[in-house]
Amino acid sequence: MSDELCSLHSALRSFADASATQSQEHIKPLHWHIAERLVLEGGFAPEDITPRPPLRVESTGTGRERRYRLIYDPAVAQSGEQIVLGGLKTKLVDVVVSNREIGPCLAVSVKGSLNAFRNLTNRMEEAAGDCTNLHLVYPAMVYGFLHILKANREQDVESRNDIAVHAPGAISPGITRYHEAMARLSGRRDVRDDVSRYESVAIIFAGTRQSGLGDVLPLFPPSSSPLAVDRFFPKLYEIYDLRFVYSAPALEGRTRRLEWASDSPVLDLAKQAGFHPRVGEVG
């Protein structure tokens, strides 16, 4: 952990600059970014999240007048993944929000593909299996799947199998087929819906050229797609609120997402990193 928040750009830059995947170092910054985002923008308590982000909360007042000041504190950060019980097997999940009295209530799996895009079919099968496995035990858990693709351009790679963007800008047919398949695995809204579908899925094209290394490229998916990244987190929050707050008023005191006091010391640092903190004068 460095002494700063992890922006999406810096996380994607680490990913796009990688040439190998064995150490998982190329993907871990994305885990940190998501964990921090779930606190800053999502309003979840940092102590309920794995990996534990470098944030802590100081609260004053009582009831609905309680104020929550969010503080940047690298000393409390803890890396790692959480083991979640599945219907078929346990699974290490990249980022998990787990309420101590309710259990896992929101989770995000992160996958990355640097090349060999013909193997995306295998990713689709793995994604459907992982989702089914966890929803069998936790049907109420809000589960997101975020897939980062290195946006290799035809002019920059030697193997045709590693091309994501053909000249003059056409997307690889294998990637478009994958997008169509994953769109069908997204959009689970009710706990009684198909357990093989995620509540939210997104694909990100990460820029690979030095002038735009780590940029989110708008080439694909289009903004109208259900897999556009701008829809990913809002959809997770919306469905979480429907299930754990509005549909369960008796639990609202434990499950309601927090708003951070406007004098929270972390806010300037968060804005510098590109976050949009969830700010309110009272919780």
C-alpha positions as CSV (number, residue, x, y, z in Angstrom):
1,M,0.0,0.0,0.0
2,S,1.3,3.5,-0.9
3,D,0.3,6.5,1.2
4,E,-2.5,7.5,-1.1
5,L,-5.9,6.4,-2.3
6,C,-6.0,4.1,-5.4
7,S,-7.6,5.9,-8.3
8,L,-9.2,3.9,-11.2
9,H,-6.6,5.3,-13.5
10,S,-3.6,4.2,-11.4
11,A,-5.2,0.7,-11.0
12,L,-5.8,0.3,-14.7
13,R,-2.3,1.6,-15.4
14,S,-0.8,-1.1,-13.3
15,F,-3.0,-3.6,-15.1
16,A,-2.3,-2.4,-18.7
17,D,1.5,-2.1,-18.0
18,A,1.7,-5.8,-17.0
19,S,3.2,-8.5,-19.2
20,A,2.5,-11.5,-16.9
21,T,-0.3,-12.5,-14.5
22,Q,1.2,-15.2,-12.3
23,S,1.8,-12.9,-9.3
24,Q,-1.6,-11.2,-9.5
25,E,0.1,-7.9,-8.8
26,H,-1.4,-6.5,-12.0
27,I,-5.0,-6.9,-10.6
28,K,-4.6,-6.2,-6.9
29,P,-4.7,-2.4,-7.3
30,L,-8.2,-2.8,-8.7
31,H,-9.2,-4.7,-5.6
32,W,-8.0,-1.8,-3.5
33,H,-9.8,0.7,-5.7
34,I,-13.1,-1.1,-5.5
35,A,-12.8,-1.5,-1.7
36,E,-12.1,2.3,-1.3
37,R,-14.9,3.1,-3.7
38,L,-17.4,1.0,-1.7
39,V,-16.6,3.2,1.3
40,L,-16.2,6.6,-0.2
41,E,-19.0,6.5,-2.8
42,G,-21.0,3.5,-1.6
43,G,-21.2,4.5,2.1
44,F,-20.2,1.1,3.5
45,A,-18.3,0.8,6.7
46,P,-14.6,0.2,6.0
47,E,-14.3,-2.5,8.7
48,D,-17.0,-4.5,6.9
49,I,-14.9,-4.8,3.7
50,T,-12.2,-7.2,2.6
51,P,-9.6,-6.1,1.6
52,R,-9.8,-3.6,4.5
53,P,-9.3,-0.2,2.9
54,P,-7.0,2.5,4.5
55,L,-10.0,4.3,6.0
56,R,-11.6,4.6,9.4
57,V,-14.7,6.3,10.8
58,E,-15.2,8.6,13.8
59,S,-18.8,9.1,14.8
60,T,-20.5,11.6,17.0
61,G,-24.1,12.1,18.1
62,T,-26.9,9.5,18.3
63,G,-29.6,8.0,16.1
64,R,-30.3,9.8,12.8
65,E,-28.3,12.8,14.1
66,R,-25.1,10.8,14.2
67,R,-22.3,12.3,12.1
68,Y,-19.7,10.1,10.4
69,R,-16.2,11.6,9.7
70,L,-14.1,9.5,7.4
71,I,-10.4,9.5,7.9
72,Y,-7.5,8.2,5.8
73,D,-5.4,5.8,7.9
74,P,-3.0,3.5,6.1
75,A,-2.3,1.7,9.5
76,V,-5.7,0.0,9.4
77,A,-5.4,-1.4,5.8
78,Q,-5.3,-5.2,5.4
79,S,-4.9,-7.0,2.2
80,G,-6.5,-10.3,1.3
81,E,-9.6,-12.0,-0.1
82,Q,-12.6,-13.4,1.8
83,I,-13.6,-17.0,1.7
84,V,-17.3,-17.3,1.0
85,L,-19.4,-20.5,1.4
86,G,-20.9,-21.7,-1.8
87,G,-23.4,-24.4,-2.6
88,L,-20.8,-26.5,-4.3
89,K,-17.5,-25.3,-2.8
90,T,-16.0,-22.4,-1.0
91,K,-14.6,-19.5,-3.0
92,L,-12.1,-16.8,-2.5
93,V,-13.9,-13.6,-3.5
94,D,-11.8,-10.5,-4.4
95,V,-13.9,-7.8,-2.6
96,V,-16.6,-8.5,-0.1
97,V,-18.9,-6.4,2.1
98,S,-19.9,-8.6,5.0
99,N,-22.3,-7.4,7.8
100,R,-21.3,-9.2,11.0
101,E,-24.9,-10.0,11.9
102,I,-26.2,-10.8,8.4
103,G,-23.2,-12.2,6.5
104,P,-21.9,-11.4,3.0
105,C,-24.3,-8.9,1.4
106,L,-22.3,-7.5,-1.5
107,A,-19.3,-8.8,-3.4
108,V,-17.3,-8.1,-6.5
109,S,-15.3,-10.5,-8.5
110,V,-12.6,-9.0,-10.7
111,K,-11.1,-10.7,-13.8
112,G,-8.4,-9.4,-16.1
113,S,-7.4,-10.5,-19.7
114,L,-4.1,-9.2,-21.1
115,N,-4.3,-11.2,-24.3
116,A,-5.5,-14.6,-25.7
117,F,-9.0,-13.3,-26.2
118,R,-10.2,-16.6,-27.7
119,N,-10.2,-17.9,-24.1
120,L,-13.0,-15.5,-23.1
121,T,-15.5,-18.4,-23.7
122,N,-13.9,-20.1,-20.7
123,R,-14.2,-17.0,-18.6
124,M,-17.9,-16.9,-19.4
125,E,-18.4,-20.5,-18.2
126,E,-16.4,-19.8,-15.0
127,A,-18.4,-16.6,-14.3
128,A,-21.7,-18.4,-14.6
129,G,-20.5,-21.2,-12.3
130,D,-19.1,-18.9,-9.7
131,C,-22.3,-16.9,-9.6
132,T,-24.5,-19.9,-9.2
133,N,-22.3,-21.4,-6.6
134,L,-22.5,-18.4,-4.3
135,H,-26.1,-17.5,-4.9
136,L,-27.2,-21.0,-3.9
137,V,-26.1,-20.2,-0.3
138,Y,-26.6,-16.4,-0.4
139,P,-29.5,-15.7,-2.8
140,A,-29.8,-12.1,-1.3
141,M,-26.1,-11.3,-1.8
142,V,-25.6,-8.6,-4.4
143,Y,-22.9,-9.9,-6.7
144,G,-21.0,-8.0,-9.3
145,F,-18.5,-9.1,-12.0
146,L,-16.0,-6.7,-13.4
147,H,-13.8,-7.7,-16.3
148,I,-10.8,-5.6,-17.5
149,L,-9.5,-6.2,-21.0
150,K,-6.2,-4.8,-22.3
151,A,-7.3,-2.9,-25.4
152,N,-4.5,-4.2,-27.6
153,R,-4.6,-2.6,-31.0
154,E,-3.9,-4.6,-34.2
155,Q,-0.8,-2.4,-35.0
156,D,0.7,-3.1,-31.6
157,V,0.6,-6.9,-31.2
158,E,2.0,-9.8,-33.2
159,S,-0.6,-12.5,-32.6
160,R,-4.1,-12.0,-34.1
161,N,-5.5,-13.8,-31.0
162,D,-4.2,-10.9,-28.9
163,I,-6.0,-8.2,-30.9
164,A,-8.8,-6.4,-29.1
165,V,-9.2,-3.5,-31.6
166,H,-8.8,-4.0,-35.3
167,A,-7.9,-1.1,-37.6
168,P,-9.6,1.2,-38.1
169,G,-11.4,0.6,-34.7
170,A,-13.5,-2.5,-35.1
171,I,-13.8,-4.6,-32.0
172,S,-12.6,-8.2,-32.1
173,P,-15.6,-10.5,-32.9
174,G,-14.6,-12.8,-30.0
175,I,-15.0,-9.8,-27.6
176,T,-18.3,-8.7,-29.0
177,R,-19.7,-12.3,-28.6
178,Y,-18.4,-12.4,-25.1
179,H,-20.1,-9.1,-24.4
180,E,-23.4,-10.4,-25.7
181,A,-23.1,-13.5,-23.5
182,M,-22.3,-11.6,-20.4
183,A,-25.1,-9.2,-20.9
184,R,-27.4,-12.2,-20.6
185,L,-25.7,-13.1,-17.3
186,S,-26.4,-9.7,-15.8
187,G,-29.4,-7.9,-14.4
188,R,-30.6,-10.2,-11.6
189,R,-32.9,-8.1,-9.5
190,D,-35.1,-10.3,-7.2
191,V,-33.8,-13.0,-4.9
192,R,-36.1,-15.4,-6.6
193,D,-34.5,-14.8,-10.0
194,D,-32.1,-17.1,-11.8
195,V,-29.1,-17.7,-9.5
196,S,-26.7,-17.9,-12.4
197,R,-27.1,-14.2,-13.2
198,Y,-25.1,-11.4,-11.6
199,E,-26.8,-8.3,-10.3
200,S,-24.3,-6.2,-12.2
201,V,-21.6,-6.9,-14.8
202,A,-19.2,-4.5,-16.5
203,I,-16.4,-4.6,-19.0
204,I,-13.6,-2.1,-19.1
205,F,-11.2,-1.5,-22.0
206,A,-7.9,-0.3,-20.5
207,G,-5.7,1.8,-22.8
208,T,-2.3,0.3,-23.6
209,R,-0.5,3.0,-25.5
210,Q,1.9,5.2,-23.5
211,S,0.0,8.4,-24.1
212,G,-3.2,6.9,-22.7
213,L,-1.9,4.0,-20.5
214,G,-4.6,3.1,-18.0
215,D,-7.3,5.3,-19.5
216,V,-10.8,3.8,-19.7
217,L,-11.3,3.7,-23.5
218,P,-14.8,4.6,-24.6
219,L,-14.4,2.4,-27.7
220,F,-16.2,-0.5,-26.0
221,P,-18.7,-1.3,-24.6
222,P,-20.9,1.6,-25.9
223,S,-22.5,3.9,-23.3
224,S,-25.9,2.3,-24.1
225,S,-24.7,-1.1,-23.1
226,P,-25.9,-2.7,-19.8
227,L,-22.2,-3.6,-19.3
228,A,-20.9,0.0,-19.4
229,V,-18.8,0.7,-16.4
230,D,-20.7,3.9,-15.4
231,R,-23.7,1.7,-14.6
232,F,-21.8,-0.9,-12.6
233,F,-21.6,0.5,-9.1
234,P,-24.9,2.5,-9.1
235,K,-26.7,-0.8,-10.0
236,L,-25.0,-2.6,-7.1
237,Y,-26.0,0.1,-4.7
238,E,-29.6,0.3,-6.0
239,I,-30.2,-3.4,-5.6
240,Y,-28.5,-3.5,-2.2
241,D,-30.8,-0.8,-0.9
242,L,-33.9,-2.6,-2.3
243,R,-33.0,-5.8,-0.6
244,F,-31.3,-4.9,2.7
245,V,-32.8,-1.5,3.5
246,Y,-36.2,-0.8,1.9
247,S,-37.4,-4.4,2.0
248,A,-36.1,-4.9,5.5
249,P,-37.0,-1.9,7.6
250,A,-36.3,-3.8,10.8
251,L,-32.7,-4.1,9.8
252,E,-32.3,-0.5,8.5
253,G,-30.3,0.6,11.5
254,R,-27.6,-2.0,10.6
255,T,-27.8,-2.0,6.8
256,R,-28.4,1.6,5.8
257,R,-25.5,3.0,3.8
258,L,-23.7,5.9,5.5
259,E,-23.1,9.5,4.4
260,W,-19.8,11.1,5.3
261,A,-19.6,14.4,7.2
262,S,-18.6,17.3,5.0
263,D,-15.6,18.0,7.2
264,S,-14.2,14.5,6.8
265,P,-10.4,14.8,6.5
266,V,-10.3,12.3,3.6
267,L,-12.5,14.2,1.2
268,D,-9.8,16.4,-0.5
269,L,-7.6,13.3,-1.0
270,A,-10.6,11.4,-2.4
271,K,-11.5,14.0,-4.9
272,Q,-7.8,14.2,-6.0
273,A,-8.0,10.5,-6.8
274,G,-11.2,10.9,-8.8
275,F,-13.7,9.6,-6.3
276,H,-17.1,11.2,-5.8
277,P,-17.7,10.8,-2.0
278,R,-21.2,10.3,-0.6
279,V,-21.4,13.4,1.6
280,G,-24.2,14.5,4.0
281,E,-24.3,16.4,7.2
282,V,-26.0,13.5,9.1
283,G,-25.9,9.7,8.6
